[in-house]
Every structure is written in C-alpha cells, then in structure tokens.
Amino acid sequence: MPALRITFASALSAAVLASGLALGTADPADAATCPSEAHPIAPHGGEAHWKIACTSKGVKVYGWVQDTAADGRCATVTAESDGGPGWIDMVQACGSGVRKNFDWSIPGTKAAKVWLRIIDTD
C-alpha cells in the first residue's frame, strides 16, 4: 500500500474513532448512550446512518447501511449491547447501491456499540 494511502487511512481512522465510530475492520468504539445519531461514510465503499433511542426496556437502534462500490465487498453495520445481557446483531448490504434497513431493540442497557465496516465476501 503506498505511503500516502497508509497515512490517509491512518488519519481518517483516528478521526473516525475519535468521533465515536469505527471503520474498516476495526473493533467498535466506545458505546454511545441514547439519544445519539451517526452517519459514517467508509471511503472504500459504504455509508450508514443510525439513531439510538431510549426505551423503557433498553435502547432501540435503527437506520440503514448502503454499499457504495461495485467491488465485490459488502457494507455492514453491527450493533452490540453495552452492559446488560449479551446481545449482538448485524445487517449487510452487498452490491453497489444496495441499501438495507435495520431496527433492533436491545434490552437491559442504555448504551450500544454500533459500527460500520466493509467486509470481503469470499
């Protein structure tokens, strides 16, 4: 990978992680408490938007993920509980222009870790 590309990727990853989001194959950043909202864009083929809302039983995470590149990879959004009973789910959009909606209820917590990544399909 050229040095400029590595430097750009490192700087972008640091900026994204500092804002509470994870990108690429990174682990999720710190949990976001409700209410919160994010709109991350992965430079290598994905975009997402989600909201985290408080409910009487936990949090609701809802939004969409879209694959933005015809590269044979998929854009995914993963969410997991932060505290409370263990919970994790993922939605994946594969194919340029494909958008998938998600709407998850996570019980027993007031925070969730949510992140966008691009994954290989092979």
DSSP file (Angstrom, degrees, kcal/mol; ACC not computed):
  #  RESIDUE AA STRUCTURE BP1 BP2  ACC     N-H-->O    O-->H-N    N-H-->O    O-->H-N    TCO  KAPPA ALPHA  PHI   PSI    X-CA   Y-CA   Z-CA
    1    1 A M              0   0    0      0, 0.0     5,-0.1     0, 0.0     0, 0.0   0.000 360.0 360.0 360.0 129.5    0.0    0.0    0.0
    2    2 A P     >  -     0   0    0      0, 0.0     4,-2.2     0, 0.0     5,-0.2  -0.193 360.0-117.3 -59.5 151.5    1.5    3.4   -0.9
    3    3 A A  H  > S+     0   0    0      1,-0.2     4,-2.8     2,-0.2     5,-0.2   0.875 114.0  53.5 -59.0 -40.4    2.7    5.6    1.9
    4    4 A L  H  > S+     0   0    0      1,-0.2     4,-2.6     2,-0.2    -1,-0.2   0.908 109.3  48.8 -62.2 -41.3    0.2    8.3    1.1
    5    5 A R  H  > S+     0   0    0      2,-0.2     4,-2.7     1,-0.2    -1,-0.2   0.906 112.1  48.4 -65.3 -41.6   -2.7    5.9    1.2
    6    6 A I  H  X S+     0   0    0     -4,-2.2     4,-2.7     2,-0.2    -2,-0.2   0.926 112.6  48.6 -63.7 -44.8   -1.5    4.4    4.6
    7    7 A T  H  X S+     0   0    0     -4,-2.8     4,-2.6     2,-0.2     5,-0.2   0.925 113.2  47.3 -61.6 -45.5   -1.1    8.0    6.0
    8    8 A F  H  X S+     0   0    0     -4,-2.6     4,-2.8     1,-0.2     5,-0.2   0.928 113.1  48.4 -61.5 -45.6   -4.6    8.9    4.8
    9    9 A A  H  X S+     0   0    0     -4,-2.7     4,-2.6     1,-0.2    -2,-0.2   0.901 112.7  48.6 -62.7 -41.1   -6.1    5.7    6.1
   10   10 A S  H  X S+     0   0    0     -4,-2.7     4,-2.3     2,-0.2    -1,-0.2   0.924 113.7  45.9 -65.3 -44.2   -4.4    6.2    9.5
   11   11 A A  H  X S+     0   0    0     -4,-2.6     4,-2.3     2,-0.2    -2,-0.2   0.916 114.6  47.7 -65.4 -42.7   -5.5    9.8    9.8
   12   12 A L  H  X S+     0   0    0     -4,-2.8     4,-2.7    -5,-0.2     5,-0.2   0.924 111.7  49.9 -64.7 -43.8   -9.1    9.0    8.7
   13   13 A S  H  X S+     0   0    0     -4,-2.6     4,-2.9    -5,-0.2     5,-0.2   0.911 110.7  50.0 -61.4 -42.3   -9.3    6.1   11.2
   14   14 A A  H  X S+     0   0    0     -4,-2.3     4,-2.1     2,-0.2    -1,-0.2   0.917 112.5  47.1 -62.9 -42.5   -8.0    8.3   14.0
   15   15 A A  H  X S+     0   0    0     -4,-2.3     4,-1.1     2,-0.2    -2,-0.2   0.914 114.4  46.5 -65.4 -42.4  -10.6   11.0   13.2
   16   16 A V  H ><>S+     0   0    0     -4,-2.7     5,-2.0     1,-0.2     3,-0.5   0.933 113.2  48.0 -66.8 -45.7  -13.4    8.5   12.9
   17   17 A L  H ><5S+     0   0    0     -4,-2.9     3,-1.5     1,-0.2    13,-0.2   0.872 107.7  56.4 -63.6 -36.0  -12.5    6.7   16.1
   18   18 A A  H 3<5S+     0   0    0     -4,-2.1    -1,-0.2     1,-0.3    -2,-0.2   0.804 103.7  54.7 -65.3 -27.3  -12.2   10.0   17.9
   19   19 A S  T <<5S-     0   0    0     -4,-1.1    -1,-0.3    -3,-0.5    -2,-0.2   0.430 126.3 -99.5 -87.3   3.2  -15.8   10.8   16.9
   20   20 A G  T < 5S+     0   0    0     -3,-1.5     2,-0.3     1,-0.3    -3,-0.2   0.653  87.7 107.4  94.0  16.0  -17.1    7.6   18.5
   21   21 A L      < -     0   0    0     -5,-2.0     2,-0.3    -6,-0.1    -1,-0.3  -0.855  55.6-140.8-123.1 159.4  -17.3    5.4   15.3
   22   22 A A        -     0   0    0     92,-0.3    94,-1.2    -2,-0.3     2,-0.3  -0.924  17.9-169.4-120.1 150.2  -15.4    2.5   14.0
   23   23 A L    >   +     0   0    0     -2,-0.3     3,-1.4     4,-0.1     2,-0.3  -0.942  50.1   1.1-138.0 154.1  -14.5    2.0   10.3
   24   24 A G  T 3  S-     0   0    0     -2,-0.3    94,-0.1     1,-0.2    -2,-0.1  -0.516 126.2 -27.3  72.2-131.3  -13.0   -0.8    8.2
   25   25 A T  T 3  S+     0   0    0     -2,-0.3    -1,-0.2    92,-0.1    92,-0.1   0.167 101.5 129.5-104.3  17.7  -12.2   -3.9   10.2
   26   26 A A    <   -     0   0    0     -3,-1.4     3,-0.1     1,-0.1    -4,-0.1  -0.260  64.1-104.2 -69.5 158.4  -11.7   -2.0   13.5
   27   27 A D        -     0   0    0      1,-0.2    -4,-0.1    -5,-0.0    -1,-0.1  -0.343  53.2 -78.6 -72.3 163.4  -13.5   -3.0   16.7
   28   28 A P        -     0   0    0      0, 0.0    -1,-0.2     0, 0.0     3,-0.1  -0.311  46.4-125.4 -64.8 148.7  -16.4   -0.9   17.9
   29   29 A A        -     0   0    0     85,-0.3     3,-0.1     1,-0.2    -7,-0.1  -0.091  54.2 -49.6 -77.2-173.8  -15.6    2.4   19.5
   30   30 A D  S    S-     0   0    0    -13,-0.2    84,-0.3     1,-0.1    -1,-0.2  -0.197  75.5 -88.8 -56.7 152.9  -16.9    3.3   23.0
   31   31 A A        -     0   0    0     82,-0.1     2,-0.4    -3,-0.1    82,-0.3  -0.317  35.2-133.9 -66.4 145.2  -20.6    2.8   23.4
   32   32 A A  E     -A  112   0A   0     80,-2.8    80,-2.2    -3,-0.1     2,-0.2  -0.857  17.9-140.5 -98.2 134.7  -23.0    5.6   22.5
   33   33 A T  E     -A  111   0A   0     -2,-0.4    78,-0.2    78,-0.2    19,-0.1  -0.549  40.4 -59.8 -90.4 161.0  -25.7    6.4   25.0
   34   34 A C  S    S+     0   0    0     76,-1.6    19,-0.2    -2,-0.2     2,-0.1  -0.632 112.1  38.9 -88.1 147.2  -29.2    7.3   24.0
   35   35 A P  S    S+     0   0    0      0, 0.0     2,-0.3     0, 0.0    18,-0.2   0.597  85.3 125.9 -84.3 149.4  -30.2    9.5   22.4
   36   36 A S  E     -D   52   0B   0     16,-1.8    16,-2.8    -4,-0.1     2,-0.3  -0.972  34.3-158.2-155.7 168.4  -27.5    9.7   19.7
   37   37 A E  E     -D   51   0B   0     -2,-0.3     2,-0.3    14,-0.2    14,-0.2  -0.993   6.9-175.1-150.9 146.7  -27.1    9.6   16.0
   38   38 A A  E     -D   50   0B   0     12,-2.4    12,-2.4    -2,-0.3    -2,-0.0  -0.993  15.6-172.3-146.0 151.6  -24.3    8.9   13.5
   39   39 A H        -     0   0    0     -2,-0.3    10,-0.2    10,-0.2     2,-0.1  -0.567  22.4-179.5-141.0  71.7  -23.7    9.0    9.7
   40   40 A P        -     0   0    0      0, 0.0     8,-2.2     0, 0.0     2,-0.4  -0.452  12.1-158.9 -77.5 148.6  -20.4    7.3    9.0
   41   41 A I  E     -E   47   0B   0      6,-0.2     6,-0.2    -2,-0.1    -2,-0.0  -0.991   7.7-148.5-126.8 122.2  -19.0    7.1    5.4
   42   42 A A  E >>  -E   46   0B   0      4,-2.9     4,-1.4    -2,-0.4     3,-1.4  -0.791  10.5-143.4 -89.0 126.3  -16.4    4.4    4.7
   43   43 A P  T 34 S+     0   0    0      0, 0.0    -1,-0.1     0, 0.0     4,-0.0   0.667  95.6  59.9 -65.1 -13.7  -14.0    5.7    1.9
   44   44 A H  T 34 S-     0   0    0      2,-0.1    25,-0.1    25,-0.0    -2,-0.0  -0.032 132.2 -53.2-108.6  31.8  -13.8    2.1    0.5
   45   45 A G  T <4 S+     0   0    0     -3,-1.4    23,-1.9     1,-0.3    24,-0.7   0.762  97.9  86.8 118.5  26.6  -17.5    1.5   -0.3
   46   46 A G  E  <  -EF  42  67B   0     -4,-1.4    -4,-2.9    21,-0.3     2,-0.3  -1.000  33.3-179.3-154.8 156.3  -20.0    2.0    2.4
   47   47 A E  E     +EF  41  66B   0     19,-2.0    19,-3.2    -2,-0.3     2,-0.3  -0.985  11.3 176.2-148.9 149.8  -22.3    4.5    4.1
   48   48 A A  E     - F   0  65B   0     -8,-2.2     2,-0.3    -2,-0.3    17,-0.2  -0.977  15.5-161.4-150.8 162.2  -24.7    4.2    7.0
   49   49 A H  E     + F   0  64B   0     15,-2.2    15,-2.5    -2,-0.3     2,-0.3  -0.967  21.0 164.4-145.3 132.7  -27.0    6.3    9.2
   50   50 A W  E     -DF  38  63B   0    -12,-2.4   -12,-2.4    -2,-0.3     2,-0.3  -0.989  21.6-153.3-147.4 158.6  -28.4    5.2   12.6
   51   51 A K  E     -DF  37  62B   0     11,-2.6    11,-2.1    -2,-0.3     2,-0.5  -0.959   8.7-150.3-126.3 147.6  -30.1    6.6   15.7
   52   52 A I  E     -DF  36  61B   0    -16,-2.8   -16,-1.8    -2,-0.3     2,-0.4  -0.985  21.8-176.8-117.8 120.3  -30.0    5.2   19.2
   53   53 A A  E     - F   0  60B   0      7,-2.8     7,-2.8    -2,-0.5     2,-0.2  -0.910  24.9-118.1-120.1 144.6  -33.2    5.9   21.2
   54   54 A C  E     - F   0  59B   0     -2,-0.4     2,-0.3     5,-0.2     5,-0.2  -0.567  31.8-178.6 -77.6 141.8  -34.0    5.2   24.8
   55   55 A T        -     0   0    0      3,-2.8     3,-0.4    -2,-0.2     5,-0.0  -0.819  43.7-102.1-127.9 173.3  -37.0    2.9   25.5
   56   56 A S  S    S+     0   0    0     -2,-0.3     3,-0.1     1,-0.2    -2,-0.0   0.738 122.8  37.6 -68.6 -20.7  -38.5    1.7   28.8
   57   57 A K  S    S-     0   0    0      1,-0.0    51,-2.8    50,-0.0     2,-0.3   0.463 131.6 -62.8-109.5  -3.8  -36.7   -1.6   28.4
   58   58 A G  E    S- G   0 107B   0     -3,-0.4    -3,-2.8    49,-0.3     2,-0.3  -0.899  78.4 -36.7 161.3-131.0  -33.4   -0.6   26.9
   59   59 A V  E     -FG  54 106B   0     47,-2.4    47,-3.3    -2,-0.3     2,-0.4  -0.921  36.1-142.6-129.6 157.7  -32.4    1.0   23.6
   60   60 A K  E     -FG  53 105B   0     -7,-2.8    -7,-2.8    -2,-0.3     2,-0.5  -0.983  13.3-166.0-117.2 129.8  -33.6    0.9   20.0
   61   61 A V  E     +FG  52 104B   0     43,-2.7    43,-3.4    -2,-0.4     2,-0.3  -0.976  20.9 160.3-116.4 121.6  -31.0    1.1   17.2
   62   62 A Y  E     +FG  51 103B   0    -11,-2.1   -11,-2.6    -2,-0.5     2,-0.3  -0.989  13.9  87.5-145.1 152.5  -32.4    1.9   13.8
   63   63 A G  E     -FG  50 102B   0     39,-2.2    39,-2.4    -2,-0.3     2,-0.3  -0.970  58.1 -76.9 162.5-146.5  -31.2    3.1   10.4
   64   64 A W  E     -FG  49 101B   0    -15,-2.5   -15,-2.2    -2,-0.3     2,-0.3  -0.969  17.2-151.3-149.1 161.4  -29.7    1.9    7.2
   65   65 A V  E     -FG  48 100B   0     35,-2.3    35,-2.8    -2,-0.3     2,-0.4  -0.992  16.1-166.0-133.7 141.7  -26.5    0.7    5.6
   66   66 A Q  E     -FG  47  99B   0    -19,-3.2   -19,-2.0    -2,-0.3     2,-0.5  -0.994  19.6-135.7-135.0 135.3  -25.6    1.1    1.9
   67   67 A D  E     -F   46   0B   0     31,-2.3    30,-2.9    -2,-0.4   -21,-0.3  -0.755  22.5-179.0 -81.4 128.2  -22.9   -0.5   -0.3
   68   68 A T        +     0   0    0    -23,-1.9     2,-0.4    -2,-0.5   -22,-0.2   0.279  54.8  64.3-115.8  10.2  -21.5    2.3   -2.4
   69   69 A A        -     0   0    0    -24,-0.7     2,-1.6     4,-0.2    26,-0.3  -0.997  68.3-137.3-138.9 140.4  -18.9    0.5   -4.5
   70   70 A A        +     0   0    0     -2,-0.4   -25,-0.0     1,-0.2    24,-0.0  -0.590  68.9 116.8 -88.8  73.0  -19.1   -2.3   -7.2
   71   71 A D  S    S-     0   0    0     -2,-1.6    -1,-0.2     2,-0.3     3,-0.1   0.292  87.2-105.1-126.8   7.6  -16.1   -4.1   -5.7
   72   72 A G  S    S+     0   0    0      1,-0.3    49,-0.8    -3,-0.3     2,-0.2   0.556  87.5 109.5  77.5   6.5  -17.4   -7.5   -4.6
   73   73 A R  E     -B  120   0A   0     -4,-0.2    22,-0.7    47,-0.2     2,-0.3  -0.666  60.5-130.6-109.4 169.7  -17.4   -6.4   -0.9
   74   74 A C  E     -BC 119  94A   0     45,-2.7    45,-2.8    -2,-0.2     2,-0.5  -0.909   6.6-133.8-122.5 146.6  -20.3   -5.6    1.5
   75   75 A A  E     -BC 118  93A   0     18,-2.4    18,-3.1    -2,-0.3     2,-0.3  -0.855  32.2-173.8 -94.0 133.0  -21.0   -2.8    3.8
   76   76 A T  E     -BC 117  92A   0     41,-3.1    41,-2.3    -2,-0.5     2,-0.4  -0.947  20.9-156.6-129.1 149.3  -22.2   -3.9    7.2
   77   77 A V  E     -BC 116  91A   0     14,-2.2    14,-2.2    -2,-0.3     2,-0.4  -0.997  16.6-171.9-119.7 130.3  -23.5   -2.3   10.4
   78   78 A T  E     -BC 115  90A   0     37,-2.4    37,-2.3    -2,-0.4     2,-0.4  -0.948   2.7-172.2-120.9 141.9  -23.1   -4.3   13.6
   79   79 A A  E     +BC 114  89A   0     10,-2.5    10,-2.2    -2,-0.4     2,-0.3  -0.989   4.3 178.4-131.9 143.2  -24.6   -3.4   17.0
   80   80 A E  E     -BC 113  88A   0     33,-2.3    33,-2.5    -2,-0.4     8,-0.2  -0.983  32.9-100.7-140.7 155.2  -23.9   -4.9   20.4
   81   81 A S  E     -B  112   0A   0      6,-2.2     2,-0.6    -2,-0.3    31,-0.2  -0.358  21.2-145.9 -70.8 152.2  -25.2   -4.2   23.9
   82   82 A D  S    S-     0   0    0     29,-1.4    28,-0.4     1,-0.1    29,-0.3  -0.866  74.5 -19.1-118.9  94.1  -23.0   -2.3   26.3
   83   83 A G  S    S+     0   0    0     -2,-0.6    -1,-0.1     1,-0.2    28,-0.1  -0.261 107.7  65.8  91.4 172.0  -23.8   -3.8   29.6
   84   84 A G  S    S-     0   0    0     -2,-0.1    -1,-0.2    -3,-0.1    24,-0.1  -0.225 104.7 -11.9  69.5-167.2  -26.9   -5.9   30.4
   85   85 A P  S    S-     0   0    0      0, 0.0    -4,-0.1     0, 0.0     2,-0.1  -0.334  87.5 -93.5 -65.1 146.3  -27.4   -9.2   28.8
   86   86 A G        +     0   0    0     -6,-0.1     2,-0.3    -4,-0.0    -4,-0.1  -0.364  56.2 164.5 -60.9 134.1  -25.1  -10.0   25.8
   87   87 A W        +     0   0    0     -6,-0.2    -6,-2.2    -3,-0.1     2,-0.3  -0.978   8.3 165.1-153.4 137.3  -26.7   -9.0   22.5
   88   88 A I  E     +C   80   0A   0     -2,-0.3     2,-0.3    -8,-0.2    -8,-0.2  -0.977   2.0 169.1-153.8 144.7  -25.3   -8.6   19.0
   89   89 A D  E     -C   79   0A   0    -10,-2.2   -10,-2.5    -2,-0.3     2,-0.3  -0.976  10.3-162.6-151.2 160.8  -26.7   -8.3   15.5
   90   90 A M  E     -C   78   0A   0     -2,-0.3     2,-0.4   -12,-0.2   -12,-0.2  -0.995   5.5-163.6-146.0 146.4  -25.5   -7.3   12.0
   91   91 A V  E     -C   77   0A   0    -14,-2.2   -14,-2.2    -2,-0.3     2,-0.4  -0.981  13.7-160.2-127.6 145.3  -27.0   -6.3    8.7
   92   92 A Q  E     -C   76   0A   0     -2,-0.4     2,-0.5   -16,-0.2   -16,-0.2  -0.984  10.3-160.4-132.9 138.2  -25.1   -6.4    5.4
   93   93 A A  E     -C   75   0A   0    -18,-3.1   -18,-2.4    -2,-0.4     2,-0.5  -0.973  15.1-173.4-114.6 122.9  -25.7   -4.6    2.1
   94   94 A C  E     +C   74   0A   0     -2,-0.5   -20,-0.2   -20,-0.2     5,-0.1  -0.974  47.6  41.0-124.1 126.4  -23.9   -6.2   -0.9
   95   95 A G  S >  S-     0   0    0    -22,-0.7     3,-2.7    -2,-0.5   -28,-0.4   0.228  96.3 -71.8 109.4 128.8  -23.8   -4.7   -4.4
   96   96 A S  T 3  S+     0   0    0      1,-0.3   -28,-0.2   -28,-0.1     3,-0.1  -0.217 121.2  13.5 -53.2 127.5  -23.3   -1.1   -5.3
   97   97 A G  T 3  S+     0   0    0    -30,-2.9     2,-0.3     1,-0.3    -1,-0.3   0.281  89.6 136.1  90.1  -9.8  -26.4    0.9   -4.5
   98   98 A V    <   -     0   0    0     -3,-2.7   -31,-2.3   -31,-0.2     2,-0.4  -0.571  33.4-169.9 -74.4 129.4  -28.0   -1.8   -2.3
   99   99 A R  E     -G   66   0B   0     -2,-0.3     2,-0.4   -33,-0.2   -33,-0.2  -0.976   5.4-167.3-122.7 134.1  -29.4   -0.3    0.9
  100  100 A K  E     -G   65   0B   0    -35,-2.8   -35,-2.3    -2,-0.4     2,-0.2  -0.971  10.3-145.6-121.5 135.7  -30.7   -2.4    3.9
  101  101 A N  E     -G   64   0B   0     -2,-0.4     2,-0.3   -37,-0.2   -37,-0.3  -0.636  14.6-168.0 -92.5 154.9  -32.7   -1.0    6.8
  102  102 A F  E     -G   63   0B   0    -39,-2.4   -39,-2.2    -2,-0.2     2,-0.2  -0.987  14.7-179.4-142.3 154.0  -32.4   -2.2   10.4
  103  103 A D  E     +G   62   0B   0     -2,-0.3     2,-0.4   -41,-0.2   -41,-0.2  -0.771  17.2 174.5-155.0  99.5  -34.4   -1.8   13.5
  104  104 A W  E     -G   61   0B   0    -43,-3.4   -43,-2.7    -2,-0.2     2,-0.5  -0.871  22.1-152.4-116.8 143.0  -33.1   -3.5   16.6
  105  105 A S  E     -G   60   0B   0     -2,-0.4   -45,-0.2   -45,-0.2    -2,-0.0  -0.970  11.8-165.6-110.4 125.2  -34.3   -3.4   20.3
  106  106 A I  E >   -G   59   0B   0    -47,-3.3   -47,-2.4    -2,-0.5     3,-0.6  -0.937  13.8-148.0-114.0 111.0  -31.5   -4.1   22.8
  107  107 A P  E 3   +G   58   0B   0      0, 0.0   -49,-0.3     0, 0.0     3,-0.1  -0.367  67.2  22.2 -79.7 155.4  -32.9   -4.9   26.3
  108  108 A G  T 3  S+     0   0    0    -51,-2.8     2,-0.3     1,-0.2   -50,-0.2   0.667 103.0  80.4  74.4  20.4  -31.3   -4.1   29.6
  109  109 A T    <   -     0   0    0     -3,-0.6    -1,-0.2   -52,-0.2   -26,-0.1  -0.974  57.5-152.8-150.4 161.8  -29.0   -1.2   28.6
  110  110 A K  S    S+     0   0    0    -28,-0.4   -76,-1.6    -2,-0.3     2,-0.3   0.104  84.3  52.4-119.7  17.5  -29.0    2.5   27.9
  111  111 A A  E     -A   33   0A   0    -29,-0.3   -29,-1.4   -78,-0.2     2,-0.3  -0.988  59.8-169.9-149.5 154.8  -26.0    2.4   25.5
  112  112 A A  E     -AB  32  81A   0    -80,-2.2   -80,-2.8    -2,-0.3     2,-0.6  -0.995  22.2-131.4-145.6 149.3  -24.9    0.4   22.5
  113  113 A K  E     + B   0  80A   0    -33,-2.5   -33,-2.3    -2,-0.3     2,-0.4  -0.910  34.1 174.9 -98.5 124.0  -21.8    0.0   20.4
  114  114 A V  E     + B   0  79A   0     -2,-0.6     2,-0.3   -84,-0.3   -92,-0.3  -0.994   0.8 169.8-132.8 136.4  -22.6    0.4   16.7
  115  115 A W  E     - B   0  78A   0    -37,-2.3   -37,-2.4    -2,-0.4     2,-0.4  -0.998  27.3-135.1-151.2 154.1  -20.1    0.4   13.8
  116  116 A L  E     + B   0  77A   0    -94,-1.2     2,-0.3    -2,-0.3   -39,-0.2  -0.863  30.5 166.9-103.1 136.3  -19.8    0.4   10.0
  117  117 A R  E     - B   0  76A   0    -41,-2.3   -41,-3.1    -2,-0.4     2,-0.5  -0.975  32.2-130.2-144.2 162.3  -17.3   -1.9    8.3
  118  118 A I  E     - B   0  75A   0     -2,-0.3     2,-0.3   -43,-0.2   -43,-0.2  -0.956  31.1-171.1-110.4 128.5  -16.5   -3.1    4.8
  119  119 A I  E     - B   0  74A   0    -45,-2.8   -45,-2.7    -2,-0.5     2,-0.2  -0.903  24.1-116.5-124.1 151.0  -16.1   -6.9    4.5
  120  120 A D  E     - B   0  73A   0     -2,-0.3   -47,-0.2   -47,-0.2   -48,-0.1  -0.557  16.5-148.1 -76.9 147.3  -14.9   -9.2    1.8
  121  121 A T              0   0    0    -49,-0.8    -1,-0.1    -2,-0.2   -48,-0.1   0.474 360.0 360.0 -97.5  -2.6  -17.5  -11.7    0.6
  122  122 A D              0   0    0    -50,-0.1    -1,-0.2     0, 0.0   -49,-0.0   0.457 360.0 360.0-103.1 360.0  -15.1  -14.5   -0.3
